[in-house]
Amino acid sequence: MSSRRVFLLGGANTAFIGKGHPDFVWKNHPDFGKRENPTLEEHLASAVHAAFEVTGVDPARVDKGYIGNFVAELFCQQGHLGAALAGSHPALAGKPMTRVEAACASGGLALACAIDAIRAGSDTVLVAGVEVQTTVSARDGADYLARASHYRRQRSIDDFTFPALFGRRTKAYRERYGVSEEDIGRAAVKAYGNANKNPLAHMKAKKMDLATASAAGDKNPCFLNNAEYAPYIKMSDCSQVSDGGSALVVVSEAGLRAAGKTYADAIEITGYGHSTASLYEDGDLTQLWTTRSAAEKAYAAAGISARDVQVAEVHDCFTVTELLMVEALGFADAGQGGALLRDGAMDIGGSIPVNTGGGLVGFGHPVGATGVKQAIEIWKQMKGRAGGYQVPSAPKVGVTANMGGDDRTVMVTAYQNLE
């Protein structure tokens, strides 16, 4: 592996919006018919311009760029997004820009490409992610997103394929470890509570209490047609169908100097792990083995262990996934992720804060942007820029875990705060 060091100078997220966000225009919104929601092109340009403003990097210095996106062809009838990234700022014209697709891990894999580019000799690399998913009905959108599963084999599990797949995981996990619905409901309460402190979060204006999150009801229904898995997934257990964009800049030491920055302005990306499992097999439903594999690689590359991590952004596409994630990352033993929630260890002021801005359940999940957003959130926490959801003291070591599909593709990245 190249000895060239890789630094994250920072970045920016747009607001993540969709149904439930006060600014999102839908048929019952007072602005319906008066204005439109931002387009994919607008979200992308906003994030890219803001990233350059936040970092102070001259866009003319960008050597190349990568953009994460999953299914813009279906939601927006737009492919060829490398060229869209080149069109997001005039100074990027003519530069090499590449789209990366790995389902919900598209943003994380775009970051991996940028890290590799720095190690291979580039000095300044732009990473972006974008998705607009509110252009069709929830049912049609669920069909589009089902392309992240093995469509031929798994699509028929339910009209809402991924909620059913993770309902299946929830059932297996609860039965094996005796985990209660309330244990898992705490993940939703934490996600919404953190989102309420985050002005960019999709669910910034929505409240969630433990009673509502712990049992199905009129305000929080189960919605699957699959009778076996329906009792295990409620609306509060699901990540948000969001629109949004994220962009960040990574640099080499030469790129750091060229930007007029010092180590104190950056965080270092000390290692990553990228693991992929067969799309055609399911494996143990109570473990995220691909995530565990990627974490082991990232920890080894960074020279750390799970005990060293002080802040984490993990892929909580569903509430049970957060518990499975913290177990796969080594923060808790199998079946004990809920204990971390009960003890407050994963709270903003806890011993291992997780998803401080709300995660996918609270902050939102514009699929291609999520992995990029996670890295920006770690940078914000390490540099004391998280505002109302800032952890009490700046973390020294952080981790992101971005998952594509049902634990099929995973990117785990380790970061170190520099002074």
C-alpha positions as CSV (number, residue, x, y, z in Angstrom):
1,M,0.0,0.0,0.0
2,S,1.3,3.5,-0.9
3,S,2.8,5.5,2.0
4,R,1.2,8.7,0.7
5,R,-1.0,10.1,3.4
6,V,-4.7,11.0,2.7
7,F,-6.4,14.0,4.3
8,L,-10.1,15.0,4.4
9,L,-10.3,18.8,4.3
10,G,-14.1,18.9,4.8
11,G,-17.2,19.1,2.8
12,A,-20.9,20.0,2.9
13,N,-24.3,18.4,2.8
14,T,-27.5,19.9,1.3
15,A,-30.6,19.6,3.4
16,F,-31.9,16.0,3.1
17,I,-35.6,16.4,2.3
18,G,-38.6,14.3,1.5
19,K,-42.1,13.6,2.9
20,G,-42.1,14.8,6.5
21,H,-39.7,17.6,6.0
22,P,-41.3,21.0,6.3
23,D,-39.8,22.4,3.1
24,F,-40.6,19.4,0.9
25,V,-43.4,20.2,-1.5
26,W,-46.1,17.5,-1.9
27,K,-49.8,17.6,-2.6
28,N,-50.7,18.8,0.9
29,H,-48.0,21.4,1.2
30,P,-49.1,25.1,1.1
31,D,-46.5,25.7,-1.7
32,F,-47.9,22.9,-3.9
33,G,-48.2,24.2,-7.4
34,K,-46.1,27.3,-6.5
35,R,-42.6,25.9,-6.4
36,E,-40.7,22.7,-7.2
37,N,-38.4,20.6,-5.1
38,P,-34.7,20.8,-6.0
39,T,-33.6,18.6,-8.9
40,L,-30.7,16.2,-8.9
41,E,-28.6,18.7,-10.8
42,E,-29.4,21.4,-8.2
43,H,-28.6,19.2,-5.2
44,L,-25.3,18.2,-6.8
45,A,-24.3,21.7,-7.6
46,S,-25.2,23.0,-4.2
47,A,-23.2,20.4,-2.4
48,V,-20.1,20.9,-4.7
49,H,-20.1,24.7,-4.5
50,A,-20.5,24.5,-0.7
51,A,-17.7,22.0,-0.3
52,F,-15.3,24.3,-2.1
53,E,-16.5,27.2,0.0
54,V,-16.1,25.3,3.3
55,T,-12.6,23.9,2.5
56,G,-11.3,27.0,0.7
57,V,-9.9,24.7,-2.1
58,D,-9.6,26.3,-5.5
59,P,-11.7,24.0,-7.8
60,A,-9.1,24.5,-10.5
61,R,-6.7,22.4,-8.4
62,V,-9.0,19.4,-8.5
63,D,-7.2,16.5,-10.3
64,K,-10.2,14.2,-10.7
65,G,-13.5,13.5,-9.1
66,Y,-15.9,10.6,-8.2
67,I,-19.6,10.6,-7.8
68,G,-21.7,8.0,-6.0
69,N,-25.2,7.3,-7.3
70,F,-27.4,4.2,-7.4
71,V,-30.5,4.6,-9.7
72,A,-30.8,8.1,-11.2
73,E,-31.7,6.4,-14.5
74,L,-34.9,5.2,-12.9
75,F,-35.9,8.0,-10.5
76,C,-34.7,10.9,-12.7
77,Q,-34.1,9.4,-16.2
78,Q,-30.5,10.5,-16.0
79,G,-27.3,8.5,-16.3
80,H,-23.8,9.6,-17.2
81,L,-23.3,11.4,-13.9
82,G,-19.5,11.7,-14.2
83,A,-20.4,14.4,-16.8
84,A,-22.9,15.8,-14.4
85,L,-20.2,16.2,-11.8
86,A,-18.0,18.0,-14.4
87,G,-20.9,20.3,-15.1
88,S,-21.5,21.2,-11.4
89,H,-18.8,23.9,-11.4
90,P,-17.2,25.7,-14.4
91,A,-13.7,25.0,-13.2
92,L,-14.3,21.2,-13.4
93,A,-14.8,21.2,-17.2
94,G,-12.3,18.8,-18.9
95,K,-11.3,17.0,-15.7
96,P,-11.7,13.3,-15.3
97,M,-14.9,12.5,-13.5
98,T,-16.2,9.0,-12.8
99,R,-19.5,7.6,-11.5
100,V,-19.4,4.9,-8.9
101,E,-22.3,2.5,-8.2
102,A,-22.5,0.0,-5.3
103,A,-26.2,0.3,-4.3
104,C,-26.4,2.1,-0.9
105,A,-22.6,2.0,-0.6
106,S,-22.1,4.1,-3.7
107,G,-20.9,7.1,-1.8
108,G,-18.5,5.1,0.3
109,L,-17.0,3.4,-2.7
110,A,-16.6,6.8,-4.4
111,L,-14.5,7.8,-1.4
112,A,-12.5,4.6,-1.7
113,C,-11.7,5.6,-5.3
114,A,-10.6,9.0,-4.2
115,I,-8.3,7.5,-1.5
116,D,-6.8,5.2,-4.1
117,A,-6.3,8.1,-6.4
118,I,-4.4,10.1,-3.8
119,R,-2.2,7.1,-3.0
120,A,-1.6,6.7,-6.7
121,G,-0.3,10.3,-7.1
122,S,-3.2,12.7,-7.3
123,D,-3.1,15.7,-4.9
124,T,-6.7,17.0,-4.8
125,V,-9.8,14.9,-5.4
126,L,-13.4,15.8,-5.3
127,V,-16.0,13.2,-4.0
128,A,-19.7,13.7,-4.4
129,G,-22.9,11.7,-3.9
130,V,-26.4,12.5,-4.9
131,E,-29.8,10.9,-5.1
132,V,-33.4,12.2,-5.8
133,Q,-36.0,9.5,-4.9
134,T,-39.2,11.4,-4.4
135,T,-40.2,11.6,-8.1
136,V,-42.4,8.4,-8.0
137,S,-44.7,6.7,-5.6
138,A,-43.4,4.8,-2.6
139,R,-44.4,1.5,-4.2
140,D,-42.6,2.3,-7.5
141,G,-39.6,3.6,-5.6
142,A,-39.4,0.3,-3.6
143,D,-39.3,-1.6,-6.8
144,Y,-36.5,0.6,-8.1
145,L,-34.5,0.2,-4.8
146,A,-35.1,-3.6,-5.0
147,R,-32.4,-3.6,-7.7
148,A,-29.9,-3.6,-4.8
149,S,-31.2,-7.1,-3.9
150,H,-30.9,-10.1,-6.1
151,Y,-34.0,-9.0,-8.0
152,R,-34.8,-12.3,-9.7
153,R,-34.7,-14.2,-6.4
154,Q,-35.8,-11.7,-3.8
155,R,-38.1,-9.2,-5.4
156,S,-41.2,-11.3,-4.7
157,I,-40.7,-11.3,-0.9
158,D,-42.9,-8.2,-0.7
159,D,-43.9,-5.1,-2.6
160,F,-41.4,-3.4,-0.3
161,T,-38.5,-5.7,-0.8
162,F,-35.9,-4.2,1.5
163,P,-38.2,-3.6,4.5
164,A,-39.2,-7.2,4.2
165,L,-35.6,-8.4,4.0
166,F,-34.7,-6.5,7.1
167,G,-38.0,-7.6,8.8
168,R,-36.7,-11.1,8.2
169,R,-33.4,-10.1,9.9
170,T,-35.2,-8.5,12.8
171,K,-37.3,-11.7,13.3
172,A,-34.2,-13.9,13.3
173,Y,-32.2,-11.5,15.5
174,R,-35.0,-11.1,18.1
175,E,-35.6,-14.9,18.3
176,R,-32.0,-15.8,18.6
177,Y,-31.0,-13.3,21.2
178,G,-34.3,-12.5,23.0
179,V,-34.2,-8.9,21.9
180,S,-37.4,-6.9,22.6
181,E,-39.2,-4.6,20.3
182,E,-38.5,-1.9,22.8
183,D,-34.7,-2.5,22.6
184,I,-34.9,-1.9,18.8
185,G,-37.3,1.0,19.2
186,R,-34.7,2.9,21.2
187,A,-32.7,3.2,17.9
188,A,-35.5,5.1,16.3
189,V,-35.9,7.4,19.4
190,K,-32.2,8.2,19.3
191,A,-32.2,8.8,15.6
192,Y,-35.2,11.2,15.7
193,G,-33.8,12.9,18.8
194,N,-30.5,13.6,17.1
195,A,-32.2,14.7,13.9
196,N,-34.2,17.2,15.9
197,K,-30.9,18.9,16.7
198,N,-29.7,18.9,13.1
199,P,-31.0,21.7,10.8
200,L,-30.1,19.6,7.7
201,A,-32.0,16.5,8.8
202,H,-35.0,15.1,6.9
203,M,-36.8,14.5,10.2
204,K,-35.7,17.6,12.0
205,A,-39.3,18.6,12.8
206,K,-40.7,15.1,13.7
207,K,-40.7,13.7,17.2
208,M,-40.5,10.1,18.3
209,D,-41.1,8.7,21.7
210,L,-40.3,5.2,23.0
211,A,-44.0,4.2,23.4
212,T,-44.6,4.9,19.8
213,A,-41.4,3.3,18.5
214,S,-41.9,0.2,20.6
215,A,-45.3,-1.0,19.3
216,A,-47.3,-0.8,16.1
217,G,-50.2,1.6,16.1
218,D,-52.2,4.0,14.1
219,K,-49.3,6.6,14.1
220,N,-46.7,3.9,13.5
221,P,-48.2,1.0,11.5
222,C,-46.7,-2.2,10.2
223,F,-47.1,-2.0,6.4
224,L,-45.8,-5.2,4.7
225,N,-48.0,-7.7,2.9
226,N,-45.7,-10.5,3.9
227,A,-47.5,-12.0,6.9
228,E,-44.4,-13.6,8.4
229,Y,-42.3,-10.5,8.5
230,A,-45.0,-7.7,8.7
231,P,-45.0,-7.7,12.6
232,Y,-41.2,-6.9,12.6
233,I,-41.1,-3.7,10.6
234,K,-43.0,-0.5,11.4
235,M,-42.7,2.9,9.8
236,S,-40.4,4.2,12.5
237,D,-38.0,1.3,11.8
238,C,-37.2,2.6,8.3
239,S,-34.7,5.0,6.9
240,Q,-36.1,8.0,5.0
241,V,-36.8,8.2,1.3
242,S,-34.8,11.4,0.8
243,D,-33.4,13.7,-1.8
244,G,-30.0,15.3,-1.2
245,G,-26.4,15.8,-2.1
246,S,-23.0,15.7,-0.4
247,A,-19.5,16.6,-1.5
248,L,-16.1,16.6,0.1
249,V,-12.4,17.2,-0.8
250,V,-9.5,14.8,-0.1
251,V,-5.9,15.8,-0.6
252,S,-2.4,14.6,-0.3
253,E,0.3,16.4,1.8
254,A,1.1,18.5,-1.3
255,G,-2.5,19.2,-1.8
256,L,-2.9,20.3,1.8
257,R,0.0,22.8,1.4
258,A,-1.4,24.0,-2.0
259,A,-4.7,24.7,-0.3
260,G,-2.9,26.8,2.4
261,K,-4.0,24.4,5.1
262,T,-2.2,22.7,8.0
263,Y,-2.8,19.3,9.7
264,A,-5.0,21.2,12.2
265,D,-7.5,21.9,9.4
266,A,-7.8,18.3,8.4
267,I,-8.5,14.8,9.5
268,E,-6.5,11.9,8.2
269,I,-8.0,8.9,6.5
270,T,-5.8,6.2,8.1
271,G,-7.3,3.1,6.5
272,Y,-10.3,1.5,4.9
273,G,-11.8,-1.9,4.3
274,H,-13.9,-2.8,1.3
275,S,-15.6,-6.2,1.3
276,T,-18.2,-7.7,-1.0
277,A,-20.3,-10.9,-0.5
278,S,-22.2,-12.9,-3.1
279,L,-25.4,-11.4,-4.3
280,Y,-26.8,-14.9,-4.6
281,E,-26.6,-16.1,-1.0
282,D,-28.0,-14.8,2.3
283,G,-25.9,-16.3,5.1
284,D,-26.6,-15.8,8.8
285,L,-29.4,-13.3,9.2
286,T,-28.3,-12.4,12.7
287,Q,-24.8,-11.2,11.8
288,L,-23.4,-8.6,9.3
289,W,-20.4,-10.7,8.2
290,T,-19.4,-8.5,5.3
291,T,-19.4,-5.5,7.6
292,R,-17.2,-7.4,10.1
293,S,-14.8,-8.3,7.3
294,A,-14.5,-4.7,6.1
295,A,-14.1,-3.5,9.7
296,E,-11.2,-5.9,10.3
297,K,-9.5,-4.6,7.2
298,A,-10.0,-1.0,8.1
299,Y,-8.8,-1.5,11.7
300,A,-5.7,-3.4,10.5
301,A,-4.8,-0.7,7.9
302,A,-5.3,2.1,10.5
303,G,-3.5,0.3,13.3
304,I,-6.5,0.5,15.7
305,S,-9.1,-1.6,17.3
306,A,-12.8,-1.2,18.1
307,R,-11.9,0.0,21.6
308,D,-10.1,3.1,20.1
309,V,-13.1,4.4,18.2
310,Q,-14.7,7.5,19.8
311,V,-17.4,8.4,17.2
312,A,-19.1,6.4,14.5
313,E,-21.4,6.8,11.5
314,V,-23.0,3.5,10.7
315,H,-25.5,2.4,8.0
316,D,-28.9,2.2,9.8
317,C,-31.1,1.6,6.8
318,F,-33.4,0.0,9.4
319,T,-33.3,0.3,13.2
320,V,-32.2,-3.3,13.6
321,T,-29.3,-2.6,11.2
322,E,-27.8,-0.1,13.7
323,L,-27.6,-2.8,16.4
324,L,-26.2,-5.3,13.9
325,M,-23.7,-2.7,12.7
326,V,-22.3,-1.8,16.2
327,E,-21.9,-5.6,16.8
328,A,-20.1,-6.2,13.5
329,L,-17.8,-3.2,14.2
330,G,-16.8,-4.7,17.6
331,F,-18.5,-2.2,19.9
332,A,-20.7,-4.9,21.4
333,D,-20.9,-8.6,21.5
334,A,-23.5,-10.4,19.3
335,G,-27.0,-9.7,20.5
336,Q,-25.8,-6.9,22.8
337,G,-26.2,-3.8,20.6
338,G,-29.4,-3.0,22.4
339,A,-27.6,-2.8,25.7
340,L,-25.5,0.0,24.3
341,L,-28.7,1.9,23.5
342,R,-30.2,1.2,26.9
343,D,-27.1,2.4,28.7
344,G,-26.8,5.6,26.6
345,A,-23.4,4.7,25.3
346,M,-24.4,5.5,21.7
347,D,-25.9,8.9,22.7
348,I,-24.2,12.2,21.7
349,G,-22.8,12.4,25.2
350,G,-22.1,8.6,25.5
351,S,-18.9,6.7,25.4
352,I,-19.3,5.7,21.7
353,P,-21.6,8.2,20.0
354,V,-23.2,6.7,16.9
355,N,-25.1,8.6,14.1
356,T,-25.0,11.9,16.0
357,G,-26.8,13.8,13.2
358,G,-29.7,11.3,13.0
359,G,-28.3,8.5,10.8
360,L,-30.3,7.2,7.9
361,V,-33.5,6.9,10.0
362,G,-33.4,10.6,11.1
363,F,-31.0,12.5,8.9
364,G,-32.2,10.8,5.8
365,H,-31.0,8.4,3.1
366,P,-30.5,9.8,-0.4
367,V,-28.8,6.6,-1.4
368,G,-25.8,7.8,-3.4
369,A,-25.0,10.6,-1.0
370,T,-25.1,8.6,2.3
371,G,-21.5,7.3,2.3
372,V,-20.2,10.8,1.5
373,K,-22.4,12.4,4.2
374,Q,-21.0,9.9,6.8
375,A,-17.4,11.1,6.2
376,I,-18.5,14.7,6.4
377,E,-20.2,14.1,9.7
378,I,-17.1,12.5,11.2
379,W,-15.1,15.5,10.0
380,K,-17.6,17.9,11.6
381,Q,-17.5,16.1,14.9
382,M,-13.7,16.0,15.0
383,K,-13.4,19.7,14.1
384,G,-16.1,20.9,16.5
385,R,-18.4,22.0,13.7
386,A,-21.5,19.9,14.4
387,G,-23.4,22.7,16.2
388,G,-26.3,21.6,18.3
389,Y,-25.4,17.9,18.0
390,Q,-21.7,18.3,18.7
391,V,-20.2,15.7,21.1
392,P,-18.7,17.1,24.3
393,S,-15.0,16.7,23.3
394,A,-13.5,16.4,19.9
395,P,-13.0,12.8,19.1
396,K,-9.5,11.5,18.1
397,V,-10.5,8.4,16.2
398,G,-13.7,7.8,14.1
399,V,-15.2,5.3,11.8
400,T,-17.8,5.2,9.1
401,A,-19.6,2.1,7.8
402,N,-21.5,2.3,4.6
403,M,-23.4,-0.8,3.4
404,G,-24.9,-1.6,0.0
405,G,-27.8,-4.0,-0.2
406,D,-28.4,-6.6,2.5
407,D,-24.8,-6.6,3.7
408,R,-23.5,-7.4,0.2
409,T,-21.0,-4.5,-0.3
410,V,-19.5,-2.6,2.6
411,M,-16.9,0.2,3.0
412,V,-15.6,0.9,6.5
413,T,-13.2,3.8,6.8
414,A,-11.1,5.0,9.8
415,Y,-10.2,8.6,10.5
416,Q,-7.8,10.4,12.9
417,N,-8.2,13.9,14.2
418,L,-5.0,16.0,13.6
419,E,-3.8,19.0,15.5
